[in-house]
Amino acid sequence: METEEAVLALAALSQSTRLEAFRTLVRHEPDGLAAGDLARLLEVPPNTLSAHLSILTRARLVTSERHSRSIVYRANLAEFRDVAVFLLRDCCGGRPEVCEPVVESLQACCSPKRKERSRA
């Protein structure tokens, strides 16, 4: 990833509505959300959300696909991963223990949830 691409992505996420839109789309992966549903969840007028989604799309953080009369938006997790790796690539300066807490935090939040055993 080039610096300019990272700046574009970070700038797109630097506004609260866009950040919440992206986080909401992440929570709805892999199915995504129709634009109208996303607008209702965020309590944002559809035309305002459309402008925000355009910025996220230009930054390649969001993709869209037309389904009949609605447009379904999805978070582009591969692009977001590239941004995160870009930010962290040089963080440890050859000392992996420096980044270990970050990696552990990501593993904890992204681990598959275990099914609880029923107690009979």
HUURLIN-V412703 format. One record per residue. N is the residue number from 1. RES is the residue in one small letter. BURIAL is b if it has 16 or more other ideal C-beta (glycine too) atoms within 10 Angstrom, else e. D_FIRST is the distance of its C-alpha to the first C-alpha in Angstrom with 2 decimals. Layout:
BEGIN
n->[N | N]
res->[RES | RES]
burial->[BURIAL | BURIAL]
d_first->[D_FIRST | D_FIRST]
END
This chain:
BEGIN
n->[1 | 2 | 3 | 4 | 5 | 6 | 7 | 8 | 9 | 10 | 11 | 12 | 13 | 14 | 15 | 16 | 17 | 18 | 19 | 20 | 21 | 22 | 23 | 24 | 25 | 26 | 27 | 28 | 29 | 30 | 31 | 32 | 33 | 34 | 35 | 36 | 37 | 38 | 39 | 40 | 41 | 42 | 43 | 44 | 45 | 46 | 47 | 48 | 49 | 50 | 51 | 52 | 53 | 54 | 55 | 56 | 57 | 58 | 59 | 60 | 61 | 62 | 63 | 64 | 65 | 66 | 67 | 68 | 69 | 70 | 71 | 72 | 73 | 74 | 75 | 76 | 77 | 78 | 79 | 80 | 81 | 82 | 83 | 84 | 85 | 86 | 87 | 88 | 89 | 90 | 91 | 92 | 93 | 94 | 95 | 96 | 97 | 98 | 99 | 100 | 101 | 102 | 103 | 104 | 105 | 106 | 107 | 108 | 109 | 110 | 111 | 112 | 113 | 114 | 115 | 116 | 117 | 118 | 119 | 120]
res->[m | e | t | e | e | a | v | l | a | l | a | a | l | s | q | s | t | r | l | e | a | f | r | t | l | v | r | h | e | p | d | g | l | a | a | g | d | l | a | r | l | l | e | v | p | p | n | t | l | s | a | h | l | s | i | l | t | r | a | r | l | v | t | s | e | r | h | s | r | s | i | v | y | r | a | n | l | a | e | f | r | d | v | a | v | f | l | l | r | d | c | c | g | g | r | p | e | v | c | e | p | v | v | e | s | l | q | a | c | c | s | p | k | r | k | e | r | s | r | a]
burial->[e | e | e | e | e | b | e | b | b | e | e | b | b | e | e | e | b | b | e | b | b | b | e | b | b | e | e | b | e | e | e | b | b | e | b | e | e | b | b | e | e | b | e | b | e | e | e | e | b | e | e | b | b | e | b | b | e | e | b | b | b | b | b | e | e | e | e | e | e | e | b | b | b | b | b | b | e | e | b | b | e | b | b | e | e | b | e | e | e | e | e | e | e | e | e | e | e | e | e | e | e | e | e | e | e | e | e | e | e | e | e | e | e | e | e | e | e | e | e | e]
d_first->[0.00 | 3.76 | 6.65 | 8.36 | 6.51 | 6.95 | 10.35 | 11.27 | 10.88 | 12.71 | 15.21 | 15.94 | 16.80 | 18.79 | 21.87 | 24.20 | 24.98 | 21.41 | 20.60 | 23.77 | 23.09 | 19.75 | 21.52 | 24.43 | 22.47 | 20.94 | 24.58 | 25.61 | 23.30 | 23.79 | 26.37 | 24.86 | 27.22 | 29.06 | 28.46 | 32.06 | 31.88 | 28.77 | 30.59 | 33.66 | 31.88 | 30.25 | 33.46 | 31.75 | 33.32 | 31.73 | 31.12 | 29.35 | 27.16 | 26.40 | 25.02 | 22.81 | 21.59 | 20.81 | 18.47 | 16.73 | 16.64 | 15.17 | 12.29 | 12.07 | 13.29 | 16.67 | 18.20 | 21.84 | 24.62 | 28.15 | 30.94 | 34.24 | 34.56 | 31.81 | 28.04 | 26.36 | 23.05 | 20.75 | 17.85 | 14.66 | 14.28 | 11.59 | 9.22 | 10.81 | 10.42 | 6.63 | 7.33 | 10.21 | 8.86 | 6.56 | 10.01 | 12.12 | 10.82 | 13.24 | 15.74 | 18.45 | 18.85 | 20.33 | 22.36 | 21.25 | 24.10 | 22.35 | 19.70 | 22.35 | 23.56 | 20.20 | 19.94 | 23.60 | 23.24 | 20.64 | 22.89 | 25.89 | 24.66 | 23.23 | 26.11 | 28.35 | 31.41 | 34.58 | 37.57 | 40.47 | 43.57 | 46.54 | 49.45 | 52.57]
END
